[in-house]
């Protein structure tokens, strides 16, 4: 066994002080340039777009699966005695999705 301490001085990056100072100064200059670089609104929106799309896709999946698992009956169709405006507002107030034929029928005034 050797009791002498290991000499790690060859691994010290500060031994070449000029090189070490250049590396540190370049790092600081790069960090300051990044900090001072102002992002335009479009660039900021582009940076956030991936996260927003992931959240939107997740919300769509939650809404779709809740509708699928609810097992509820399809929304009621428009009855003959309902006025078109009343029918459309009823669907909107109750968050119902009418069948396309019923929707277009209500827009045309067909009861």
Buried (B, 14 or more C-beta within 10 A) or exposed (E): EEEEEEEEEEEEEEEEEEEEEEEEEEEEEEEEEEEEEEEEEEEEEEEEEEEEEEEEEEEEEEEEEEEEEEEEEEBEBBEEEBEBEEBBEBBEEEEEEBEEEBBEBBEEEEE
